[in-house]
Amino acid sequence: MGTNAASSADRLKVILSHLPKKPGNIPFDFLGSKKSFEISPAPEGLESAITLLFTEDCLEFLVKLVETFDKKADEVLRQRILRRCAVESGKMPEFISKRPNKSKGWKIDALPRRLVNRKLDLGDISPARTDLLVAAMNANVQGIQVDFDDGHCPSWRNQLQGLYNVFLAVRNQLPGTHALDKVPVMMLRPRAWNMMEHNVMINGREIPGPLLDFGILMYHNARIMADLESGPFFYLSKVESSLEARLWDQIFTWTENQLGLKFGTVKSCVLIENILATFEMESILYELRHHCIGLNCGIWDYSASIISLFGRRPEFVISDRVRYVNIDQLFLISYIKLLINVCHKRGALATGGMAALVLDGDASNNRENVIKRVCESKLKEIRLGLDGFMVHDLGLIPHINKLWNDHCSGDNQVKIKLPAFKKNAADLLKVPVGQVSLSALEHNIAVATLFIEAWLRQSGTFTFRGAVEDSATAEISRSQVWQWIFHRVPLEDVEGTRVSRQLVFDLVDSFSHQLSVSMGEVEKNRLMMAVKIFKELVTARDPPIFITTYLNNHSCFLNACRLSKP
């Protein structure tokens, strides 16, 4: 027995000796042989970053964090499936309030000094894009959405670079930036619960992406941020229920205890991006009342969630998103007004989504038109009573600041009396139905395909026809194409033509052929791979709930990440 074991050990040494050295691929053993931490090698050029971030003390903290909340995260995903099954069986959403009766007059805890004014954030700022992060930290805005989610591609290279850049920025070591208390507030946005981290395993399991992001960000940066009254503050993506809000509150409290932070130090803004969450907004806010500053609304993920849940029903065939999905529509203005009403009643801030339009540096007429369109759209949101929103293009900042100065003299609108609003479940579900043009179909095909292509080159955003596109716009785009195929929706401007699989395949093939004419072989192959994945998504019998989950687990994406160079 002993001889066989010895010979096996010798053989393993010989096998491993032939492999190249890979920094970072080290199993750590903290609490005995049954518990371990394993991490993938650092991508080329990030060897020092992985060593700096994944210290032994940090790994021990991360293991405890995951072991404490891993099963609860699994339960969150299980509950999502059960709720979805109930909806698919015919159950319609109802307003839910799970707070105790004795808490009738409750308010969230007082807002920290630096979060009283949330008028303008820069959105879709991936921390892996160092130049963009530096520019954002020098901008005249209140905050930066430091985005590990919608505006970010979570390749291992990007995760490490993003975490490393935040580490440097917090310590005033990121070249070209100033001290943390002199720059816009960093609103850190970890991944949502649907995303797993493939490069880290604890006790033999891949870990939830949000726990990795949150754990590393908190362990290294929370104390410095707290001492400078500049955090730690978070955006929470894709929260679907008060159960999930309670889990985040438990994570915050546990982490504060572990790191010796005062209770309530961590603050968050919850993104209400799912139709079911709309019916639990007050309960979500209540669960996080000690750790929350407010709620945020964003129309694209929200609209996509309606298709995901109700998309097989003909009364939910949503019209062309460019023309019909806006805050003039009943279902969206009801959602925004309800969010404002809930937040202001509880002393919380209500913030809106991101203006995706970008300025064209070469065409002055177009620039003026973009500025006019963005300002008109955002003025509507100010007049509704929102306390803030986002833009992506830094060139829009002075125009939006002027808009706020002209129409809101205070830090926020929480105490401004607004017209009475009565919530109505039917209004939240009254979508614009069935108006689809050929150009709308082509636009959705292009956005979804190009987003996939961007991910294959490890980019979370791209600019197309004057707008920045991210996972939210890709989500609604591919969801609409799938839904229009499913219902064989007629094209309003092409008589006798309905949306079909063959029509969509022909259009995406034509689009990709035109685009690939000027491409090299590598770029062309990547685009063809994106087309293949797009076709999978829009013809699936049961389409994935999130495009990012599908891509994150797709072999094409994983292989592209492994083969990438800096």
Salt bridges, closest charged atoms under 4 A:
GLU67 OE1 - LYS35 NZ 3.67
ASP70 OD2 - ARG205 NH1 2.91
ASP74 OD2 - ARG205 NH1 3.07
GLU75 OE1 - ARG78 NE 2.95
GLU88 OE2 - ARG84 NH1 3.86
ASP109 OD2 - HIS290 ND1 3.01
ASP121 OD2 - ARG118 NH2 2.55
ASP147 OD2 - ARG189 NH1 3.25
ASP149 OD2 - ARG189 NH2 3.54
ASP149 OD2 - LYS238 NZ 3.02
ASP150 OD2 - ARG189 NH2 3.38
ASP150 OD1 - LYS238 NZ 2.79
GLU197 OE1 - ARG191 NH1 2.95
GLU206 OE1 - HIS198 ND1 2.88
ASP213 OD1 - ARG191 NH2 2.81
ASP227 OD1 - ARG223 NH1 3.67
GLU229 OE1 - ARG113 NE 3.73
GLU240 OE1 - ARG80 NE 3.64
GLU244 OE2 - ARG80 NE 2.81
ASP249 OD1 - HIS291 ND1 2.70
GLU256 OE1 - HIS291 NE2 3.00
GLU273 OE2 - ARG189 NH2 3.42
GLU280 OE2 - ARG83 NH1 2.76
GLU282 OE1 - ARG99 NH1 3.92
GLU282 OE2 - LYS345 NZ 3.74
GLU282 OE2 - ARG346 NH2 2.52
GLU287 OE2 - ARG246 NH2 2.93
ASP320 OD2 - ARG323 NE 2.74
ASP328 OD2 - LYS380 NZ 3.07
GLU376 OE2 - LYS372 NZ 2.80
GLU381 OE2 - LYS378 NZ 3.21
ASP387 OD2 - HIS344 NE2 2.71
ASP406 OD2 - LYS402 NZ 2.80
GLU453 OE1 - ARG457 NE 3.03
GLU453 OE2 - ARG526 NE 3.01
GLU475 OE2 - ARG478 NH2 2.46
GLU492 OE2 - ARG323 NH2 2.29
ASP509 OD1 - LYS535 NZ 2.96
GLU536 OE2 - LYS532 NZ 2.72
GLU536 OE1 - HIS554 NE2 3.12
ASP542 OD1 - ARG312 NH2 3.21
